[in-house]
Amino acid sequence: MREIRAVQRLHLWLETKDGMLLGLGRIQLLELVEELGSLNKAAAAMGMSYRAAWGRMKQTETVIGEPLVERSGPKKGFRLTPLGHEVVRTFRTWHHDVENFAVARAREIFPWTTEPYVEEGPKSGKSS
């Protein structure tokens, strides 16, 4: 068998009967809102419209029942609420743990090299 170097990619999300709760794209959107102080700039950095970003954020907040972002600053930008910070941290921890387990398991059962996917550059993507 020739040498194969596989990169593991996982798409993980959480949903409820009420709709989409969280996925990597929404976490990246929250991280960019915190970094850039603007939902509009965060949406643009991810290649989506402001309307799409606002809709996704509102959908998640509706399912959770509490805001993840709040208005801030003199220009009425946005920042994460304490819950928003906790959701980002908890999701990233969970995502990392699942990826690590999956890579370790792939290395046990497949006869080729398997490595985790590594995000490159600024946090971006079009996932939900």
N, CA, C and O atoms as a GROMACS GRO file, in nm:
protein
  512
    1MET      N    1   0.085  -0.118   0.000
    1MET     CA    2   0.000   0.000   0.000
    1MET      C    3   0.089   0.124   0.000
    1MET      O    4   0.190   0.130   0.071
    2ARG      N    5   0.051   0.222  -0.080
    2ARG     CA    6   0.130   0.345  -0.084
    2ARG      C    7   0.107   0.425   0.044
    2ARG      O    8   0.008   0.404   0.115
    3GLU      N    9   0.199   0.516   0.072
    3GLU     CA   10   0.188   0.598   0.193
    3GLU      C   11   0.075   0.699   0.177
    3GLU      O   12   0.070   0.773   0.079
    4ILE      N   13  -0.014   0.701   0.272
    4ILE     CA   14  -0.128   0.794   0.272
    4ILE      C   15  -0.118   0.881   0.396
    4ILE      O   16  -0.093   0.832   0.507
    5ARG      N   17  -0.138   1.010   0.377
    5ARG     CA   18  -0.143   1.104   0.488
    5ARG      C   19  -0.282   1.168   0.488
    5ARG      O   20  -0.311   1.256   0.407
    6ALA      N   21  -0.366   1.122   0.578
    6ALA     CA   22  -0.503   1.170   0.585
    6ALA      C   23  -0.515   1.284   0.687
    6ALA      O   24  -0.445   1.286   0.788
    7VAL      N   25  -0.605   1.376   0.658
    7VAL     CA   26  -0.638   1.482   0.751
    7VAL      C   27  -0.784   1.462   0.791
    7VAL      O   28  -0.873   1.456   0.706
    8GLN      N   29  -0.805   1.451   0.919
    8GLN     CA   30  -0.940   1.429   0.969
    8GLN      C   31  -1.017   1.560   0.974
    8GLN      O   32  -0.967   1.660   1.026
    9ARG      N   33  -1.138   1.559   0.921
    9ARG     CA   34  -1.226   1.676   0.927
    9ARG      C   35  -1.357   1.631   0.989
    9ARG      O   36  -1.416   1.533   0.944
   10LEU      N   37  -1.401   1.701   1.089
   10LEU     CA   38  -1.528   1.671   1.153
   10LEU      C   39  -1.617   1.794   1.149
   10LEU      O   40  -1.570   1.906   1.168
   11HIS      N   41  -1.744   1.772   1.124
   11HIS     CA   42  -1.840   1.881   1.132
   11HIS      C   43  -1.934   1.846   1.247
   11HIS      O   44  -2.020   1.759   1.235
   12LEU      N   45  -1.917   1.916   1.358
   12LEU     CA   46  -1.995   1.890   1.478
   12LEU      C   47  -2.088   2.007   1.504
   12LEU      O   48  -2.050   2.123   1.489
   13TRP      N   49  -2.210   1.976   1.543
   13TRP     CA   50  -2.302   2.082   1.582
   13TRP      C   51  -2.401   2.026   1.682
   13TRP      O   52  -2.414   1.904   1.699
   14LEU      N   53  -2.470   2.116   1.748
   14LEU     CA   54  -2.574   2.081   1.843
   14LEU      C   55  -2.703   2.145   1.796
   14LEU      O   56  -2.705   2.262   1.757
   15GLU      N   57  -2.811   2.068   1.800
   15GLU     CA   58  -2.942   2.123   1.764
   15GLU      C   59  -3.045   2.071   1.861
   15GLU      O   60  -3.023   1.973   1.932
   16THR      N   61  -3.157   2.139   1.864
   16THR     CA   62  -3.269   2.099   1.949
   16THR      C   63  -3.393   2.090   1.861
   16THR      O   64  -3.388   2.119   1.742
   17LYS      N   65  -3.503   2.049   1.920
   17LYS     CA   66  -3.629   2.044   1.845
   17LYS      C   67  -3.670   2.184   1.799
   17LYS      O   68  -3.748   2.200   1.705
   18ASP      N   69  -3.616   2.287   1.867
   18ASP     CA   70  -3.646   2.426   1.832
   18ASP      C   71  -3.554   2.482   1.723
   18ASP      O   72  -3.576   2.593   1.675
   19GLY      N   73  -3.453   2.406   1.685
   19GLY     CA   74  -3.365   2.452   1.579
   19GLY      C   75  -3.217   2.442   1.614
   19GLY      O   76  -3.178   2.386   1.716
   20MET      N   77  -3.138   2.499   1.525
   20MET     CA   78  -2.992   2.496   1.538
   20MET      C   79  -2.950   2.568   1.666
   20MET      O   80  -2.995   2.678   1.694
   21LEU      N   81  -2.864   2.504   1.741
   21LEU     CA   82  -2.812   2.564   1.864
   21LEU      C   83  -2.672   2.620   1.838
   21LEU      O   84  -2.652   2.742   1.844
   22LEU      N   85  -2.577   2.534   1.810
   22LEU     CA   86  -2.439   2.578   1.788
   22LEU      C   87  -2.368   2.488   1.689
   22LEU      O   88  -2.391   2.367   1.684
   23GLY      N   89  -2.283   2.549   1.610
   23GLY     CA   90  -2.193   2.479   1.522
   23GLY      C   91  -2.064   2.558   1.516
   23GLY      O   92  -2.057   2.669   1.570
   24LEU      N   93  -1.964   2.505   1.452
   24LEU     CA   94  -1.835   2.572   1.444
   24LEU      C   95  -1.846   2.710   1.380
   24LEU      O   96  -1.780   2.804   1.423
   25GLY      N   97  -1.930   2.723   1.278
   25GLY     CA   98  -1.947   2.853   1.213
   25GLY      C   99  -2.002   2.959   1.307
   25GLY      O  100  -1.959   3.074   1.303
   26ARG      N  101  -2.097   2.920   1.390
   26ARG     CA  102  -2.153   3.017   1.486
   26ARG      C  103  -2.051   3.053   1.593
   26ARG      O  104  -2.048   3.167   1.639
   27ILE      N  105  -1.970   2.958   1.631
   27ILE     CA  106  -1.864   2.987   1.728
   27ILE      C  107  -1.762   3.082   1.666
   27ILE      O  108  -1.718   3.177   1.730
   28GLN      N  109  -1.725   3.056   1.541
   28GLN     CA  110  -1.631   3.145   1.473
   28GLN      C  111  -1.690   3.286   1.460
   28GLN      O  112  -1.619   3.385   1.476
   29LEU      N  113  -1.819   3.294   1.433
   29LEU     CA  114  -1.886   3.424   1.424
   29LEU      C  115  -1.879   3.497   1.558
   29LEU      O  116  -1.847   3.616   1.562
   30LEU      N  117  -1.907   3.427   1.666
   30LEU     CA  118  -1.897   3.488   1.799
   30LEU      C  119  -1.755   3.535   1.828
   30LEU      O  120  -1.735   3.644   1.880
   31GLU      N  121  -1.657   3.453   1.795
   31GLU     CA  122  -1.516   3.491   1.818
   31GLU      C  123  -1.480   3.617   1.739
   31GLU      O  124  -1.410   3.704   1.790
   32LEU      N  125  -1.528   3.625   1.617
   32LEU     CA  126  -1.498   3.743   1.535
   32LEU      C  127  -1.572   3.866   1.584
   32LEU      O  128  -1.517   3.977   1.578
   33VAL      N  129  -1.693   3.850   1.633
   33VAL     CA  130  -1.764   3.964   1.693
   33VAL      C  131  -1.682   4.020   1.808
   33VAL      O  132  -1.664   4.141   1.820
   34GLU      N  133  -1.632   3.932   1.893
   34GLU     CA  134  -1.551   3.977   2.007
   34GLU      C  135  -1.422   4.043   1.959
   34GLU      O  136  -1.382   4.147   2.012
   35GLU      N  137  -1.359   3.984   1.860
   35GLU     CA  138  -1.232   4.037   1.809
   35GLU      C  139  -1.248   4.170   1.738
   35GLU      O  140  -1.169   4.263   1.758
   36LEU      N  141  -1.352   4.180   1.654
   36LEU     CA  142  -1.370   4.297   1.569
   36LEU      C  143  -1.465   4.401   1.626
   36LEU      O  144  -1.467   4.515   1.580
   37GLY      N  145  -1.544   4.363   1.727
   37GLY     CA  146  -1.638   4.456   1.789
   37GLY      C  147  -1.757   4.491   1.702
   37GLY      O  148  -1.826   4.590   1.726
   38SER      N  149  -1.781   4.408   1.599
   38SER     CA  150  -1.886   4.440   1.503
   38SER      C  151  -1.941   4.311   1.441
   38SER      O  152  -1.865   4.227   1.393
   39LEU      N  153  -2.072   4.298   1.443
   39LEU     CA  154  -2.133   4.183   1.376
   39LEU      C  155  -2.119   4.196   1.225
   39LEU      O  156  -2.100   4.096   1.156
   40ASN      N  157  -2.129   4.317   1.174
   40ASN     CA  158  -2.115   4.340   1.030
   40ASN      C  159  -1.975   4.302   0.981
   40ASN      O  160  -1.960   4.235   0.879
   41LYS      N  161  -1.872   4.344   1.055
   41LYS     CA  162  -1.734   4.309   1.018
   41LYS      C  163  -1.709   4.159   1.033
   41LYS      O  164  -1.641   4.098   0.951
   42ALA      N  165  -1.766   4.100   1.137
   42ALA     CA  166  -1.751   3.955   1.158
   42ALA      C  167  -1.815   3.879   1.043
   42ALA      O  168  -1.757   3.783   0.992
   43ALA      N  169  -1.934   3.922   1.002
   43ALA     CA  170  -2.004   3.857   0.889
   43ALA      C  171  -1.921   3.869   0.762
   43ALA      O  172  -1.903   3.771   0.690
   44ALA      N  173  -1.871   3.988   0.735
   44ALA     CA  174  -1.789   4.010   0.614
   44ALA      C  175  -1.665   3.923   0.616
   44ALA      O  176  -1.627   3.868   0.512
   45ALA      N  177  -1.601   3.910   0.732
   45ALA     CA  178  -1.480   3.828   0.743
   45ALA      C  179  -1.509   3.681   0.714
   45ALA      O  180  -1.421   3.606   0.673
   46MET      N  181  -1.634   3.641   0.737
   46MET     CA  182  -1.673   3.501   0.711
   46MET      C  183  -1.737   3.483   0.574
   46MET      O  184  -1.776   3.372   0.538
   47GLY      N  185  -1.748   3.592   0.499
   47GLY     CA  186  -1.806   3.582   0.365
   47GLY      C  187  -1.957   3.564   0.365
   47GLY      O  188  -2.012   3.501   0.275
   48MET      N  189  -2.023   3.619   0.465
   48MET     CA  190  -2.170   3.609   0.470
   48MET      C  191  -2.229   3.749   0.486
   48MET      O  192  -2.159   3.843   0.525
   49SER      N  193  -2.355   3.761   0.457
   49SER     CA  194  -2.422   3.889   0.472
   49SER      C  195  -2.449   3.918   0.619
   49SER      O  196  -2.453   3.827   0.702
   50TYR      N  197  -2.468   4.045   0.649
   50TYR     CA  198  -2.504   4.085   0.785
   50TYR      C  199  -2.637   4.019   0.823
   50TYR      O  200  -2.653   3.972   0.936
   51ARG      N  201  -2.730   4.016   0.730
   51ARG     CA  202  -2.861   3.957   0.757
   51ARG      C  203  -2.849   3.809   0.795
   51ARG      O  204  -2.915   3.763   0.888
   52ALA      N  205  -2.765   3.735   0.724
   52ALA     CA  206  -2.745   3.592   0.754
   52ALA      C  207  -2.682   3.576   0.892
   52ALA      O  208  -2.724   3.491   0.970
   53ALA      N  209  -2.581   3.658   0.922
   53ALA     CA  210  -2.515   3.650   1.052
   53ALA      C  211  -2.612   3.685   1.164
   53ALA      O  212  -2.617   3.617   1.266
   54TRP      N  213  -2.690   3.792   1.145
   54TRP     CA  214  -2.788   3.834   1.245
   54TRP      C  215  -2.891   3.724   1.267
   54TRP      O  216  -2.927   3.694   1.381
   55GLY      N  217  -2.939   3.664   1.160
   55GLY     CA  218  -3.037   3.556   1.170
   55GLY      C  219  -2.983   3.435   1.246
   55GLY      O  220  -3.054   3.378   1.329
   56ARG      N  221  -2.861   3.397   1.218
   56ARG     CA  222  -2.800   3.283   1.288
   56ARG      C  223  -2.782   3.313   1.437
   56ARG      O  224  -2.808   3.229   1.523
   57MET      N  225  -2.735   3.435   1.465
   57MET     CA  226  -2.715   3.473   1.604
   57MET      C  227  -2.848   3.474   1.679
   57MET      O  228  -2.857   3.422   1.790
   58LYS      N  229  -2.949   3.533   1.619
   58LYS     CA  230  -3.080   3.541   1.684
   58LYS      C  231  -3.141   3.402   1.702
   58LYS      O  232  -3.205   3.376   1.804
   59GLN      N  233  -3.122   3.312   1.604
   59GLN     CA  234  -3.174   3.176   1.616
   59GLN      C  235  -3.112   3.106   1.737
   59GLN      O  236  -3.183   3.043   1.815
   60THR      N  237  -2.981   3.117   1.751
   60THR     CA  238  -2.912   3.054   1.864
   60THR      C  239  -2.957   3.117   1.995
   60THR      O  240  -2.982   3.045   2.093
   61GLU      N  241  -2.968   3.248   1.999
   61GLU     CA  242  -3.013   3.315   2.122
   61GLU      C  243  -3.157   3.276   2.157
   61GLU      O  244  -3.190   3.263   2.275
   62THR      N  245  -3.240   3.258   2.058
   62THR     CA  246  -3.378   3.216   2.082
   62THR      C  247  -3.382   3.077   2.142
   62THR      O  248  -3.456   3.053   2.238
   63VAL      N  249  -3.304   2.985   2.087
   63VAL     CA  250  -3.300   2.848   2.140
   63VAL      C  251  -3.245   2.847   2.282
   63VAL      O  252  -3.299   2.778   2.369
   64ILE      N  253  -3.138   2.924   2.308
   64ILE     CA  254  -3.078   2.929   2.441
   64ILE      C  255  -3.167   3.006   2.540
   64ILE      O  256  -3.176   2.971   2.657
   65GLY      N  257  -3.233   3.109   2.490
   65GLY     CA  258  -3.319   3.188   2.577
   65GLY      C  259  -3.250   3.305   2.644
   65GLY      O  260  -3.309   3.372   2.729
   66GLU      N  261  -3.126   3.331   2.605
   66GLU     CA  262  -3.048   3.443   2.660
   66GLU      C  263  -2.958   3.500   2.552
   66GLU      O  264  -2.920   3.428   2.459
   67PRO      N  265  -2.922   3.628   2.562
   67PRO     CA  266  -2.833   3.687   2.461
   67PRO      C  267  -2.689   3.639   2.474
   67PRO      O  268  -2.639   3.616   2.584
   68LEU      N  269  -2.624   3.626   2.360
   68LEU     CA  270  -2.481   3.592   2.355
   68LEU      C  271  -2.397   3.714   2.319
   68LEU      O  272  -2.277   3.717   2.345
   69VAL      N  273  -2.461   3.814   2.259
   69VAL     CA  274  -2.393   3.939   2.225
   69VAL      C  275  -2.476   4.054   2.278
   69VAL      O  276  -2.597   4.043   2.298
   70GLU      N  277  -2.406   4.167   2.301
   70GLU     CA  278  -2.474   4.287   2.348
   70GLU      C  279  -2.409   4.408   2.282
   70GLU      O  280  -2.293   4.403   2.241
   71ARG      N  281  -2.486   4.515   2.273
   71ARG     CA  282  -2.432   4.639   2.217
   71ARG      C  283  -2.327   4.695   2.311
   71ARG      O  284  -2.334   4.680   2.432
   72SER      N  285  -2.227   4.761   2.250
   72SER     CA  286  -2.120   4.819   2.333
   72SER      C  287  -2.058   4.937   2.263
   72SER      O  288  -2.069   4.953   2.141
   73GLY      N  289  -1.993   5.018   2.340
   73GLY     CA  290  -1.910   5.126   2.286
   73GLY      C  291  -1.988   5.242   2.228
   73GLY      O  292  -2.110   5.235   2.211
   74PRO      N  293  -1.916   5.350   2.199
   74PRO     CA  294  -1.978   5.472   2.146
   74PRO      C  295  -2.035   5.454   2.006
   74PRO      O  296  -2.128   5.525   1.968
   75LYS      N  297  -1.981   5.362   1.929
   75LYS     CA  298  -2.030   5.340   1.793
   75LYS      C  299  -2.136   5.231   1.789
   75LYS      O  300  -2.176   5.186   1.682
   76LYS      N  301  -2.182   5.189   1.906
   76LYS     CA  302  -2.286   5.085   1.916
   76LYS      C  303  -2.243   4.956   1.848
   76LYS      O  304  -2.321   4.894   1.775
   77GLY      N  305  -2.119   4.915   1.873
   77GLY     CA  306  -2.071   4.787   1.824
   77GLY      C  307  -2.127   4.675   1.908
   77GLY      O  308  -2.224   4.694   1.982
   78PHE      N  309  -2.069   4.558   1.898
   78PHE     CA  310  -2.113   4.443   1.975
   78PHE      C  311  -1.996   4.382   2.050
   78PHE      O  312  -1.880   4.394   2.009
   79ARG      N  313  -2.028   4.315   2.159
   79ARG     CA  314  -1.931   4.234   2.233
   79ARG      C  315  -2.007   4.114   2.288
   79ARG      O  316  -2.130   4.114   2.293
   80LEU      N  317  -1.933   4.013   2.328
   80LEU     CA  318  -1.996   3.895   2.385
   80LEU      C  319  -2.042   3.922   2.528
   80LEU      O  320  -1.976   3.994   2.603
   81THR      N  321  -2.154   3.862   2.563
   81THR     CA  322  -2.198   3.863   2.701
   81THR      C  323  -2.114   3.760   2.778
   81THR      O  324  -2.044   3.681   2.715
   82PRO      N  325  -2.121   3.759   2.911
   82PRO     CA  326  -2.052   3.653   2.984
   82PRO      C  327  -2.096   3.513   2.937
   82PRO      O  328  -2.013   3.423   2.926
   83LEU      N  329  -2.225   3.496   2.909
   83LEU     CA  330  -2.270   3.367   2.856
   83LEU      C  331  -2.209   3.339   2.720
   83LEU      O  332  -2.172   3.225   2.691
   84GLY      N  333  -2.198   3.440   2.635
   84GLY     CA  334  -2.135   3.423   2.504
   84GLY      C  335  -1.992   3.373   2.517
   84GLY      O  336  -1.951   3.283   2.444
   85HIS      N  337  -1.916   3.431   2.610
   85HIS     CA  338  -1.778   3.385   2.634
   85HIS      C  339  -1.777   3.240   2.681
   85HIS      O  340  -1.695   3.160   2.635
   86GLU      N  341  -1.868   3.206   2.772
   86GLU     CA  342  -1.873   3.070   2.825
   86GLU      C  343  -1.911   2.969   2.716
   86GLU      O  344  -1.855   2.860   2.711
   87VAL      N  345  -2.006   3.005   2.631
   87VAL     CA  346  -2.048   2.917   2.523
   87VAL      C  347  -1.932   2.891   2.426
   87VAL      O  348  -1.910   2.778   2.385
   88VAL      N  349  -1.859   2.995   2.390
   88VAL     CA  350  -1.744   2.980   2.300
   88VAL      C  351  -1.640   2.888   2.364
   88VAL      O  352  -1.591   2.795   2.301
   89ARG      N  353  -1.606   2.916   2.490
   89ARG     CA  354  -1.504   2.836   2.558
   89ARG      C  355  -1.547   2.690   2.569
   89ARG      O  356  -1.468   2.599   2.540
   90THR      N  357  -1.669   2.666   2.609
   90THR     CA  358  -1.718   2.530   2.628
   90THR      C  359  -1.726   2.455   2.496
   90THR      O  360  -1.687   2.339   2.488
   91PHE      N  361  -1.777   2.520   2.391
   91PHE     CA  362  -1.786   2.455   2.260
   91PHE      C  363  -1.647   2.420   2.208
   91PHE      O  364  -1.625   2.308   2.160
   92ARG      N  365  -1.552   2.514   2.218
   92ARG     CA  366  -1.416   2.488   2.170
   92ARG      C  367  -1.353   2.371   2.246
   92ARG      O  368  -1.285   2.288   2.186
   93THR      N  369  -1.375   2.365   2.376
   93THR     CA  370  -1.321   2.254   2.456
   93THR      C  371  -1.382   2.122   2.410
   93THR      O  372  -1.310   2.025   2.387
   94TRP      N  373  -1.514   2.118   2.397
   94TRP     CA  374  -1.583   1.997   2.351
   94TRP      C  375  -1.536   1.956   2.211
   94TRP      O  376  -1.507   1.839   2.188
   95HIS      N  377  -1.530   2.051   2.120
   95HIS     CA  378  -1.488   2.024   1.983
   95HIS      C  379  -1.346   1.967   1.981
   95HIS      O  380  -1.319   1.868   1.911
   96HIS      N  381  -1.257   2.028   2.056
   96HIS     CA  382  -1.118   1.982   2.064
   96HIS      C  383  -1.111   1.840   2.120
   96HIS      O  384  -1.039   1.756   2.067
   97ASP      N  385  -1.185   1.813   2.228
   97ASP     CA  386  -1.186   1.679   2.288
   97ASP      C  387  -1.235   1.573   2.191
   97ASP      O  388  -1.176   1.465   2.180
   98VAL      N  389  -1.343   1.602   2.119
   98VAL     CA  390  -1.398   1.506   2.023
   98VAL      C  391  -1.299   1.483   1.909
   98VAL      O  392  -1.277   1.369   1.868
   99GLU      N  393  -1.239   1.590   1.858
   99GLU     CA  394  -1.139   1.575   1.752
   99GLU      C  395  -1.020   1.491   1.797
   99GLU      O  396  -0.975   1.403   1.724
  100ASN      N  397  -0.970   1.517   1.917
  100ASN     CA  398  -0.857   1.440   1.967
  100ASN      C  399  -0.890   1.293   1.980
  100ASN      O  400  -0.810   1.207   1.943
  101PHE      N  401  -1.008   1.262   2.030
  101PHE     CA  402  -1.050   1.123   2.042
  101PHE      C  403  -1.059   1.059   1.903
  101PHE      O  404  -1.011   0.947   1.882
  102ALA      N  405  -1.121   1.130   1.809
  102ALA     CA  406  -1.140   1.074   1.675
  102ALA      C  407  -1.007   1.051   1.604
  102ALA      O  408  -0.992   0.951   1.535
  103VAL      N  409  -0.911   1.142   1.619
  103VAL     CA  410  -0.779   1.124   1.557
  103VAL      C  411  -0.709   1.003   1.620
  103VAL      O  412  -0.653   0.920   1.548
  104ALA      N  413  -0.713   0.994   1.751
  104ALA     CA  414  -0.649   0.880   1.818
  104ALA      C  415  -0.711   0.749   1.772
  104ALA      O  416  -0.640   0.652   1.747
  105ARG      N  417  -0.841   0.745   1.761
  105ARG     CA  418  -0.910   0.622   1.717
  105ARG      C  419  -0.876   0.590   1.572
  105ARG      O  420  -0.854   0.473   1.538
  106ALA      N  421  -0.872   0.691   1.486
  106ALA     CA  422  -0.836   0.668   1.345
  106ALA      C  423  -0.695   0.612   1.334
  106ALA      O  424  -0.669   0.524   1.252
  107ARG      N  425  -0.604   0.663   1.416
  107ARG     CA  426  -0.466   0.613   1.414
  107ARG      C  427  -0.458   0.468   1.460
  107ARG      O  428  -0.371   0.393   1.416
  108GLU      N  429  -0.549   0.428   1.548
  108GLU     CA  430  -0.553   0.288   1.596
  108GLU      C  431  -0.604   0.192   1.489
  108GLU      O  432  -0.553   0.080   1.478
  109ILE      N  433  -0.702   0.234   1.410
  109ILE     CA  434  -0.770   0.138   1.323
  109ILE      C  435  -0.733   0.146   1.176
  109ILE      O  436  -0.754   0.049   1.103
  110PHE      N  437  -0.678   0.257   1.129
  110PHE     CA  438  -0.642   0.269   0.988
  110PHE      C  439  -0.492   0.248   0.969
  110PHE      O  440  -0.413   0.281   1.057
  111PRO      N  441  -0.453   0.193   0.855
  111PRO     CA  442  -0.310   0.164   0.831
  111PRO      C  443  -0.234   0.283   0.772
  111PRO      O  444  -0.128   0.264   0.713
  112TRP      N  445  -0.286   0.404   0.787
  112TRP     CA  446  -0.218   0.521   0.735
  112TRP      C  447  -0.210   0.630   0.841
  112TRP      O  448  -0.275   0.623   0.946
  113THR      N  449  -0.129   0.730   0.811
  113THR     CA  450  -0.111   0.842   0.902
  113THR      C  451  -0.235   0.929   0.899
  113THR      O  452  -0.284   0.966   0.792
  114THR      N  453  -0.285   0.962   1.015
  114THR     CA  454  -0.401   1.051   1.026
  114THR      C  455  -0.365   1.167   1.117
  114THR      O  456  -0.318   1.147   1.230
  115GLU      N  457  -0.388   1.287   1.068
  115GLU     CA  458  -0.357   1.408   1.144
  115GLU      C  459  -0.485   1.490   1.162
  115GLU      O  460  -0.577   1.479   1.082
  116PRO      N  461  -0.489   1.572   1.266
  116PRO     CA  462  -0.605   1.659   1.284
  116PRO      C  463  -0.601   1.774   1.184
  116PRO      O  464  -0.494   1.813   1.138
  117TYR      N  465  -0.717   1.826   1.153
  117TYR     CA  466  -0.727   1.945   1.069
  117TYR      C  467  -0.686   2.065   1.154
  117TYR      O  468  -0.723   2.074   1.271
  118VAL      N  469  -0.611   2.157   1.096
  118VAL     CA  470  -0.567   2.277   1.165
  118VAL      C  471  -0.620   2.398   1.089
  118VAL      O  472  -0.594   2.413   0.970
  119GLU      N  473  -0.696   2.483   1.159
  119GLU     CA  474  -0.746   2.606   1.097
  119GLU      C  475  -0.629   2.695   1.061
  119GLU      O  476  -0.535   2.710   1.139
  120GLU      N  477  -0.634   2.754   0.942
  120GLU     CA  478  -0.526   2.842   0.898
  120GLU      C  479  -0.574   2.985   0.893
  120GLU      O  480  -0.692   3.010   0.867
  121GLY      N  481  -0.486   3.077   0.918
  121GLY     CA  482  -0.517   3.219   0.905
  121GLY      C  483  -0.623   3.265   1.001
  121GLY      O  484  -0.645   3.204   1.106
  122PRO      N  485  -0.691   3.375   0.964
  122PRO     CA  486  -0.796   3.427   1.052
  122PRO      C  487  -0.911   3.327   1.063
  122PRO      O  488  -0.932   3.245   0.974
  123LYS      N  489  -0.982   3.336   1.172
  123LYS     CA  490  -1.097   3.246   1.193
  123LYS      C  491  -1.198   3.278   1.084
  123LYS      O  492  -1.254   3.387   1.080
  124SER      N  493  -1.221   3.182   0.997
  124SER     CA  494  -1.318   3.205   0.892
  124SER      C  495  -1.379   3.074   0.849
  124SER      O  496  -1.326   2.967   0.878
  125GLY      N  497  -1.489   3.084   0.780
  125GLY     CA  498  -1.560   2.967   0.732
  125GLY      C  499  -1.705   3.003   0.713
  125GLY      O  500  -1.750   3.108   0.757
  126LYS      N  501  -1.778   2.917   0.648
  126LYS     CA  502  -1.918   2.944   0.620
  126LYS      C  503  -2.011   2.846   0.685
  126LYS      O  504  -2.127   2.834   0.645
  127SER      N  505  -1.963   2.774   0.786
  127SER     CA  506  -2.046   2.677   0.856
  127SER      C  507  -2.149   2.748   0.940
  127SER      O  508  -2.136   2.867   0.968
  128SER      N  509  -2.250   2.674   0.981
  128SER     CA  510  -2.355   2.733   1.066
  128SER      C  511  -2.314   2.742   1.209
  128SER      O  512  -2.392   2.789   1.292
   0.00000   0.00000   0.00000
